[in-house]
Amino acid sequence: MAGYSWAVIGAGPAGIAAVGRLLDHGVAENEIVWIDPDFAAGDLGTKWRAVPGNTHVSLFLDYLNGSPSFRFSEAPHFELTDVDPGQTCPLGLVADPLVWVSQHLAQRVTAIRAVATELTLRNRRWLVSTRDTEIDAKNVILAVGSVPKTLQHPHLEEIPIEVALNPDKLAQLALDDATVAVFGSSHSSMVALPNLLSTRVRKVVNFYRSPTKYAVYLGDQILFDDTGLKGNAATWARENIDGTYPERLERCRVGDKEFAEQLQACSHAVYTVGFTRRQLPATPQWGELEYDPVNGILAPGLFGVGIAFPEYGIDSFGSGQYRIGLIKFMQRLNSALPLWLQYGT
């Protein structure tokens, strides 16, 4: 059984960044093992390509140029570089260079196509188990991503969020005369709503708990950077949620007296109520582990990064929020990785 200094589990944007920054810090290529079933830029590359992003292109480019080991200056031409840096773009334009970077990195380190199922600490080293093999590593970085949350309304036929956010997939569903409930008021909500209204649905009912919130650009700062609506979703919400409702759209606050009646009249549901961490490899010695949201540490030699383990920070306005986004994953690694390199088993 081969031994490594570092195992990175997951090849989405956070896992890509982790491998790149390990190499940047001088960890030898043959000391890194990278585990992922696809190496296709994670869910961003496989599920969310059609989704309009809420991040300026300049920040995606900062991420791609944030690790010298990415060698993005040597990459072929990508459409992303033609977009105005101050604008947003469909996530597919980001996925293409991410896939190129991951393929390039996978050729340099040991890449294993598998799903990690269990982590065991033995003799001050981690044993990473997959269905077909066991991998020995001194340190492990978990970049496992997240999955959409759902609610329990069994009488409603669920439309998966990855379908609701993709107009082409949505158009393939038989939704004529359907009444669709959309739960939530997030960025995903404000993408799903116009997508549904462009189909032949009878009606869309948006069930929400709180008012819409918008990110505001204030020079080099952003108010509600991680929680507020941005880009096309913000534009649509201002005109159609906080402006004039379009035909066939109704809204109902969860808890209003009309809620039960409105819900009962629906036939389908889209749940845009957030994401939860993808199931972690089992750790029989401790059970479920929690991470430190300030530095990403789960246990000696075991660390988390990305949307599954977001950094919690206080912005300049005094608001606390979890920092989500490609450049924020890179920034987390820039600050935490020097500590991780010292905090082994």
C-alpha positions in Angstrom: 0.0 0.0 0.0 1.5 3.3 -1.2 1.9 6.1 1.3 1.4 9.8 0.7 1.9 13.0 2.6 -1.4 14.4 1.5 -4.7 13.0 0.3 -7.3 15.4 -1.2 -10.8 14.0 -1.4 -13.0 15.8 -4.0 -12.2 17.4 -7.3 -14.6 20.3 -7.4 -13.3 23.9 -7.2 -12.1 23.6 -3.6 -10.3 20.3 -4.3 -8.7 21.7 -7.3 -7.5 24.7 -5.3 -6.2 22.4 -2.5 -4.1 20.3 -4.9 -2.7 23.5 -6.6 -1.8 25.2 -3.3 -0.1 22.1 -1.9 2.1 22.0 -5.0 2.7 25.8 -4.6 3.9 25.1 -1.0 6.5 22.7 -2.2 4.8 19.4 -1.5 6.2 16.9 -4.1 3.9 15.6 -6.8 4.4 12.0 -5.8 3.4 12.9 -2.2 -0.1 13.9 -3.2 -3.0 11.5 -3.9 -6.3 12.9 -5.3 -9.5 11.0 -5.0 -12.7 11.7 -7.0 -15.1 9.6 -9.1 -15.1 11.9 -12.1 -12.5 14.7 -12.1 -15.1 16.9 -13.9 -15.0 20.0 -11.8 -17.5 18.6 -9.3 -21.2 19.6 -9.3 -20.3 22.9 -10.9 -19.1 21.0 -14.0 -21.8 18.3 -14.0 -25.0 19.9 -12.7 -24.8 23.7 -12.7 -23.4 24.7 -16.1 -26.6 26.4 -17.3 -27.0 28.4 -14.1 -26.2 32.2 -14.3 -23.4 32.9 -11.9 -23.6 35.5 -9.1 -19.9 36.3 -9.1 -18.1 38.8 -11.3 -15.8 37.2 -13.9 -12.8 39.1 -12.5 -13.1 37.0 -9.3 -13.2 33.7 -11.3 -10.1 34.8 -13.1 -8.4 35.7 -9.8 -9.1 32.1 -8.7 -7.7 30.6 -11.9 -4.6 32.8 -11.6 -4.4 32.3 -7.9 -2.2 29.2 -7.9 1.0 29.1 -10.0 0.6 25.3 -10.2 -2.6 25.8 -12.2 -0.4 27.1 -15.1 -3.5 28.9 -16.3 -1.3 31.2 -18.4 -0.5 28.2 -20.5 -4.2 27.2 -21.0 -5.9 27.3 -24.4 -8.3 30.1 -25.1 -11.5 30.0 -23.1 -14.7 32.0 -23.7 -14.5 33.2 -20.0 -11.6 35.5 -20.9 -13.7 37.3 -23.5 -16.4 38.3 -20.9 -16.3 41.8 -19.3 -14.6 41.2 -16.0 -17.2 43.3 -14.2 -20.1 41.1 -15.4 -21.4 37.8 -14.4 -21.6 34.7 -16.7 -23.1 31.2 -17.0 -21.3 28.8 -14.8 -20.5 26.6 -17.8 -17.9 29.3 -18.9 -16.2 28.7 -15.6 -16.5 24.9 -15.7 -14.5 24.6 -18.9 -11.3 26.1 -17.6 -11.8 24.2 -14.3 -11.9 20.9 -16.1 -8.7 21.9 -18.0 -6.9 22.7 -14.7 -8.0 19.5 -13.0 -6.9 17.4 -15.9 -3.6 19.1 -15.9 -3.1 18.6 -12.1 -4.3 15.0 -12.3 -1.5 14.2 -14.6 1.0 15.5 -12.1 -0.2 13.9 -8.9 -1.6 10.4 -8.3 -5.3 10.6 -9.3 -7.7 7.8 -8.2 -11.2 7.6 -9.6 -13.2 6.4 -6.6 -15.4 7.5 -3.7 -13.8 7.6 -0.3 -16.0 5.7 2.1 -14.1 5.5 5.4 -11.3 7.3 7.3 -9.3 5.6 10.0 -6.4 7.0 12.0 -3.8 4.3 12.6 -0.2 4.7 13.8 -0.5 8.5 13.3 -1.5 8.2 9.7 -4.9 8.2 7.9 -6.2 5.1 6.1 -8.6 6.2 3.3 -10.8 3.4 2.2 -12.6 3.2 -1.1 -14.6 0.3 -2.5 -11.5 -1.2 -4.2 -8.5 0.0 -2.4 -7.0 1.6 0.8 -4.7 4.6 0.7 -2.3 5.7 3.4 -1.7 9.4 4.0 -0.3 11.5 6.8 -2.8 14.3 6.1 -6.3 14.5 4.5 -8.1 17.4 3.0 -11.9 16.9 2.6 -13.4 18.9 -0.3 -16.5 16.8 -0.7 -19.0 19.5 -1.7 -22.7 19.7 -0.8 -26.1 18.5 -1.9 -29.4 20.4 -2.1 -31.7 20.3 0.9 -35.3 19.2 0.5 -38.6 19.5 2.5 -41.2 16.9 3.3 -44.2 17.4 1.2 -45.0 13.9 -0.2 -48.1 14.9 -2.1 -45.9 17.1 -4.4 -43.9 15.7 -7.3 -40.4 17.1 -6.8 -38.6 18.8 -9.7 -34.9 18.4 -8.9 -33.2 21.7 -8.5 -30.6 20.9 -11.2 -33.5 20.5 -13.6 -35.3 23.7 -12.5 -32.1 25.7 -13.0 -31.6 24.3 -16.5 -34.1 25.6 -19.1 -33.3 22.9 -21.6 -34.0 20.1 -19.0 -37.0 21.9 -17.7 -38.5 22.1 -21.1 -38.5 18.3 -21.4 -40.9 17.9 -18.5 -44.7 17.6 -19.0 -45.7 20.6 -16.9 -48.7 21.8 -18.9 -51.4 22.9 -16.4 -49.1 22.1 -13.4 -49.1 24.4 -10.3 -45.5 24.5 -9.1 -44.5 25.4 -5.6 -41.0 27.0 -5.3 -39.7 27.2 -1.7 -37.1 29.8 -1.0 -36.0 33.3 -1.9 -32.3 32.7 -2.7 -30.3 33.1 -5.8 -31.4 29.7 -7.0 -35.0 30.7 -6.3 -34.7 33.7 -8.6 -33.3 31.6 -11.4 -35.9 28.8 -11.0 -38.9 31.2 -11.0 -38.3 32.8 -14.4 -37.3 29.4 -15.9 -40.7 27.9 -14.7 -42.6 30.9 -16.0 -41.2 30.4 -19.4 -42.9 27.0 -19.6 -46.6 26.2 -19.9 -47.2 25.8 -16.2 -50.6 27.0 -15.0 -49.2 28.8 -12.0 -46.1 29.2 -9.8 -46.4 29.8 -6.1 -43.3 31.1 -4.3 -43.3 30.2 -0.7 -40.9 32.3 1.3 -39.9 33.1 4.9 -38.1 36.5 4.7 -37.7 39.5 2.3 -35.3 39.4 -0.6 -31.8 40.5 0.2 -29.5 42.2 -2.3 -25.7 42.5 -2.4 -24.6 46.1 -2.7 -21.2 47.0 -4.2 -19.5 49.7 -2.2 -16.1 50.3 -3.7 -13.8 47.4 -2.7 -16.5 46.1 -0.3 -19.8 44.2 -0.8 -22.6 44.4 1.6 -24.3 41.0 2.0 -21.7 39.5 -0.3 -22.5 35.9 0.6 -26.2 36.1 1.3 -27.5 38.8 -1.1 -28.8 38.4 -4.6 -26.4 39.4 -7.5 -26.3 39.6 -11.2 -29.3 38.5 -13.4 -31.1 37.0 -10.4 -31.0 40.3 -8.6 -32.2 42.2 -11.6 -35.1 39.8 -12.1 -36.1 39.9 -8.4 -36.1 43.7 -8.3 -38.4 43.9 -11.2 -40.7 40.9 -10.5 -40.6 40.2 -6.8 -40.1 43.6 -5.3 -41.7 45.2 -8.3 -44.7 43.8 -10.2 -45.5 40.1 -10.1 -45.6 38.6 -13.6 -48.7 36.7 -14.7 -49.0 33.2 -13.2 -46.8 34.0 -10.2 -48.1 34.2 -6.7 -46.2 34.5 -3.4 -47.1 33.2 0.0 -45.2 33.6 3.2 -44.7 30.4 5.1 -46.9 30.6 8.2 -49.6 32.8 6.6 -53.2 31.6 7.1 -53.4 30.9 3.4 -50.3 28.7 3.4 -51.9 25.3 3.8 -54.6 26.0 1.2 -52.1 27.4 -1.3 -49.8 24.4 -0.7 -52.5 21.9 -1.2 -53.4 23.4 -4.6 -49.9 22.7 -5.9 -48.9 19.6 -7.9 -45.1 19.9 -8.1 -42.3 21.4 -5.9 -38.9 22.9 -6.4 -36.9 23.2 -3.2 -34.4 26.1 -3.3 -33.8 26.1 0.4 -30.0 25.8 0.6 -27.5 23.0 0.6 -26.1 20.6 3.1 -22.7 18.9 3.3 -22.4 15.8 1.2 -22.0 12.6 3.3 -18.5 12.4 4.7 -16.4 9.2 4.7 -17.1 7.4 8.0 -14.8 7.9 10.9 -15.5 5.0 13.2 -13.2 6.2 16.0 -15.2 9.4 16.6 -18.5 9.3 14.7 -19.5 12.5 13.0 -16.8 15.1 13.2 -17.4 18.9 13.3 -14.9 21.4 11.8 -13.6 24.7 13.2 -15.2 27.3 10.9 -12.3 29.7 11.5 -9.5 27.4 10.4 -11.1 24.3 8.8 -9.5 21.8 11.2 -11.5 18.6 12.0 -8.8 16.5 13.7 -5.1 16.3 13.7 -4.1 15.9 10.0 -7.7 16.2 8.9 -9.0 19.4 7.3 -12.0 20.7 5.4 -12.4 23.3 2.7 -15.1 24.4 0.2 -18.8 24.7 0.4 -19.0 21.7 2.8 -16.7 23.5 5.3 -17.1 27.2 4.6 -15.1 29.8 6.5 -17.1 31.9 8.9 -16.0 35.5 8.9 -17.1 39.0 10.1 -17.2 41.5 7.3 -16.3 45.2 7.7 -20.0 46.0 8.3 -20.0 43.7 11.4 -22.1 41.0 9.8 -21.2 37.4 10.2 -21.6 35.1 7.2 -20.2 31.9 5.7 -17.9 32.7 2.8 -18.9 30.7 -0.3 -17.3 31.0 -3.7 -14.3 30.0 -5.7 -12.1 32.9 -4.8 -13.1 32.5 -1.2 -12.1 28.9 -1.2 -8.7 29.9 -2.5 -8.4 32.6 0.1 -9.3 30.1 2.8 -6.4 27.9 1.6 -4.0 30.8 1.5 -4.7 31.6 5.1 -5.2 28.1 6.5 -2.8 25.9 4.6 0.3 27.2 6.4 -1.3 26.1 9.6 -2.4 22.8 8.2 1.1 22.0 7.1 2.1 22.3 10.8 -0.9 20.6 12.4 -0.3 17.0 11.5 -0.7 13.8 13.4 
